[in-house]
Amino acid sequence: MSSLKAVYHRWHHYRAQSSRLRDLRHRLRRRLPVVLVHQMGRAASMTMVNTIQDMDLEMPVHHTHWLNPGSLDVRLGWAERDNDRSVPFNIRVSKLILDTLPGDAIADYPWRIVSVIREPVARNLSAYFLSIDRFIPDVYDRYRSGNIDMNEIRKIFLREYPHEIPLSWFDREVAEVFGIDVYAHSFPNERAYALIEQGAIRVAIVKVEALEAAYRPALEQLLGRSPGALRNTHISVKDEPYAEIYREFLGNPGLPRGYLEKMYDSVFARHFYSPAERSEFMERWAGANQ
């Protein structure tokens, strides 16, 4: 009975998603505004989606990470290889948008875009530990039996993880898709958010490190209505399978200074984070390796 109930819930969930996709396609064809939480992963995207949905706007709220056709093809390929999983809904949304708004039409659409940013090393570590079993097969069994130590986990992170994702994300997923160069616009660190308007598009960029203070004025200016309380999602990792490994890593990250300098001297880090912030991040992740 429980298996039948699970099948029913999956079917019901899929139908609800399909209905949302049909509504989005209809709206895109009529050129009606859409709120898009479009940002790199592991930076409170679902918290932002749920918070905006609670505002009861007349516009639908959708969530994407990848709208560059090349990026999307890679993610679709991953989904096909993981044939025991359905294609994630955010990927289905991205594909529908690109199929419905071909060519330059996506850059001439009345989007209301929210993009939450996160300092690049914290973001990469969060993504790495979330999917660590993809990089290290049987990692949990090996960790529990003492057959892998933190030094090896750290080396694999440095060697295998695609560290450029947060550094190039705005170039690939905003500049190439919407024609907006965020680095041509100042980012006021004192308020931790910025509003950019270009043509029919309005974009709010908000720092996750100051989300509690910045999300209300950012969303109010972008959407013309003050949001309610921040609806935090995925704020604790204590119940995640990687929690114990991650806690040990955080006790002494020990990341090499050369790696940290490369990440924090990037255009992305220098544009959105002050020298004092970058220095603080360096100290945090260098740990005893300073």
C-alpha positions in Angstrom: 0.0 0.0 0.0 2.8 2.4 0.9 4.4 1.8 -2.5 1.1 2.6 -4.3 0.8 5.8 -2.2 4.3 6.8 -3.2 3.5 6.2 -6.9 0.3 8.3 -6.6 2.2 11.1 -4.9 4.9 11.1 -7.7 2.1 11.1 -10.4 0.3 13.9 -8.7 3.5 15.9 -8.3 4.4 15.4 -11.9 0.9 16.5 -13.1 1.2 19.6 -11.0 4.5 20.4 -12.5 3.2 19.8 -16.0 0.3 22.2 -15.3 2.8 24.9 -14.2 4.8 24.4 -17.4 1.7 24.7 -19.6 0.8 28.0 -17.7 4.4 29.3 -18.2 4.3 28.5 -21.9 1.0 30.3 -22.3 2.3 33.3 -20.4 5.6 33.5 -22.4 3.6 33.4 -25.7 1.5 36.4 -24.5 4.7 38.3 -23.2 3.4 38.6 -19.7 5.9 39.3 -16.9 7.4 36.4 -15.1 9.5 36.3 -11.9 12.6 34.2 -12.4 14.9 33.2 -9.5 17.8 32.7 -11.8 21.1 32.1 -10.0 24.0 29.7 -9.3 23.1 26.7 -7.1 23.8 26.4 -3.4 22.9 30.1 -2.7 19.5 30.0 -1.1 17.5 29.7 -4.3 14.6 27.8 -2.8 14.5 30.1 0.1 14.0 33.0 -2.3 11.5 31.1 -4.4 9.3 30.3 -1.4 9.6 33.8 0.0 8.4 35.3 -3.3 5.7 32.8 -3.7 4.3 33.8 -0.3 3.9 37.4 -1.7 0.9 36.2 -3.8 2.0 38.2 -6.9 0.0 38.1 -10.1 3.1 36.8 -11.8 4.3 33.2 -11.5 7.6 32.5 -9.9 10.0 30.0 -11.5 13.5 28.8 -10.6 16.4 28.2 -13.0 20.2 27.8 -12.8 21.0 27.3 -16.5 19.7 29.1 -19.5 22.7 29.1 -21.7 22.0 26.4 -24.3 25.4 24.9 -23.9 25.0 24.6 -20.1 21.6 23.2 -20.4 22.7 20.5 -22.9 25.3 19.4 -20.3 22.7 19.1 -17.5 20.2 17.3 -19.8 23.0 14.8 -20.6 23.6 14.2 -16.8 19.8 13.6 -16.3 19.8 11.1 -19.2 22.7 9.2 -17.6 21.0 9.1 -14.2 18.1 7.2 -15.8 16.7 6.3 -12.5 15.8 9.9 -11.8 13.3 12.2 -13.6 14.6 15.4 -15.1 14.7 18.1 -12.4 11.9 20.6 -12.7 14.2 23.6 -12.9 15.8 22.0 -16.0 12.4 21.4 -17.5 11.6 25.1 -16.9 14.8 26.1 -18.6 14.2 23.9 -21.6 10.7 25.3 -22.0 11.9 28.9 -21.9 14.5 28.3 -24.5 12.1 26.3 -26.8 9.4 29.0 -26.5 11.7 32.1 -26.7 14.3 31.2 -29.4 17.3 33.4 -30.3 17.3 36.9 -29.0 13.6 36.8 -27.8 14.7 35.8 -24.3 16.7 39.0 -23.9 13.7 41.1 -25.0 11.2 39.7 -22.5 9.8 41.4 -19.4 11.6 39.3 -16.8 11.7 40.2 -13.1 14.9 38.4 -12.2 16.2 37.7 -8.7 19.8 36.4 -8.4 21.2 35.6 -5.0 25.0 35.4 -4.9 27.4 33.6 -2.5 31.1 33.9 -2.0 32.7 31.4 -4.3 34.6 29.1 -2.0 31.7 28.5 0.4 29.4 27.9 -2.6 31.8 25.4 -4.2 32.3 23.5 -0.9 28.5 23.3 -0.4 28.0 21.9 -3.9 30.9 19.5 -3.5 29.7 18.0 -0.2 26.1 17.8 -1.4 27.2 15.5 -4.3 30.4 14.1 -2.8 29.5 10.6 -3.7 29.7 11.5 -7.4 33.3 12.5 -6.9 34.2 9.7 -4.4 32.2 6.4 -4.8 31.4 4.7 -1.5 32.6 7.8 0.4 30.3 7.2 3.3 31.3 3.6 3.9 34.9 4.5 3.4 34.7 7.4 5.9 32.9 5.3 8.5 35.5 2.5 8.2 38.5 5.0 8.2 39.5 4.2 4.7 39.5 7.8 3.6 40.7 10.8 5.5 40.1 14.5 5.3 43.3 15.2 3.5 42.2 13.0 0.6 38.7 14.5 0.6 40.3 17.9 0.4 42.7 16.9 -2.4 39.8 15.5 -4.5 37.9 18.7 -4.1 40.8 20.7 -5.3 41.6 18.4 -8.2 38.1 17.3 -9.4 35.5 20.0 -8.6 34.8 22.6 -11.4 35.8 25.7 -9.4 35.1 28.1 -12.2 31.3 27.7 -12.0 30.6 30.7 -9.7 33.3 32.8 -11.3 31.9 32.5 -14.8 28.2 32.1 -14.0 27.2 35.7 -14.7 29.1 35.7 -18.0 27.6 32.5 -19.3 24.1 32.6 -17.8 23.3 36.4 -17.7 25.6 38.2 -20.2 25.3 35.6 -22.9 21.6 34.9 -22.3 20.1 38.3 -21.5 22.8 40.6 -22.8 23.3 42.1 -19.4 26.9 42.7 -18.1 26.5 42.9 -14.4 30.1 43.9 -14.0 29.3 47.1 -15.8 27.0 48.1 -13.0 28.2 49.1 -9.5 27.4 46.9 -6.5 26.9 48.9 -3.3 28.4 46.7 -0.6 26.9 48.8 2.2 23.4 47.7 1.3 24.4 44.2 -0.2 22.0 44.4 -3.2 21.8 46.1 -6.5 19.0 46.7 -9.0 19.7 46.7 -12.8 17.3 47.7 -15.5 18.0 47.0 -19.2 15.2 47.2 -21.8 12.2 45.2 -20.5 14.3 43.3 -17.9 14.8 44.2 -14.3 17.3 42.3 -12.1 17.9 42.3 -8.4 21.2 40.8 -7.2 21.4 40.1 -3.5 24.2 38.7 -1.3 23.3 35.6 0.6 25.7 36.6 3.4 23.4 39.6 4.1 20.1 38.1 3.0 18.2 38.9 6.2 18.9 42.6 5.8 18.8 43.0 2.1 16.0 40.8 0.7 13.1 43.1 1.7 14.3 46.4 0.1 15.6 44.4 -3.0 12.3 42.6 -3.6 10.2 45.7 -2.8 12.1 47.7 -5.4 12.0 44.9 -8.0 8.4 43.8 -7.5 6.7 46.9 -6.0 5.5 45.0 -2.9 7.1 44.4 0.4 7.7 40.6 1.1 6.8 38.9 4.3 9.2 36.9 6.5 12.1 35.1 4.8 11.1 31.5 4.2 14.3 29.7 4.9 14.8 26.4 3.2 17.7 23.9 3.5 19.3 26.0 6.2 20.7 23.0 8.2 22.8 20.1 7.0 22.6 18.1 10.2 20.3 15.5 8.7 22.1 15.3 5.4 24.2 12.1 4.7 27.3 14.3 4.3 26.8 16.2 7.6 29.4 14.4 9.7 32.1 14.6 7.0 31.3 18.3 6.4 31.5 19.1 10.1 35.0 17.6 10.3 36.1 19.5 7.2 34.9 22.8 8.7 36.9 22.2 11.8 40.1 22.8 9.8 39.5 23.5 6.1 43.2 23.9 5.3 42.7 25.0 1.7 45.9 26.2 0.0 46.6 29.9 -0.2 47.2 29.7 -3.9 43.7 28.3 -4.5 42.1 30.9 -2.3 44.0 33.8 -3.9 42.8 32.6 -7.3 39.2 32.5 -6.2 39.1 35.8 -4.3 41.1 37.7 -7.0 38.5 36.8 -9.6 36.4 39.4 -11.3 33.3 38.0 -9.5 34.7 38.2 -6.0 36.3 41.6 -6.5 33.1 43.0 -7.9 30.7 41.8 -5.2 32.9 41.5 -2.1 35.0 44.2 -0.4 38.7 43.7 0.4 37.9 43.2 4.1 35.3 40.5 3.2 37.7 38.7 0.9 40.4 38.8 3.6 38.0 37.3 6.1 37.0 34.5 3.7 40.7 33.7 3.1 41.3 33.3 6.8 38.3 31.2 7.3 39.1 28.7 4.6 42.9 28.6 5.1 42.4 27.5 8.7 45.7 26.0 10.1 47.2 26.2 6.6 47.9 29.9 6.9 
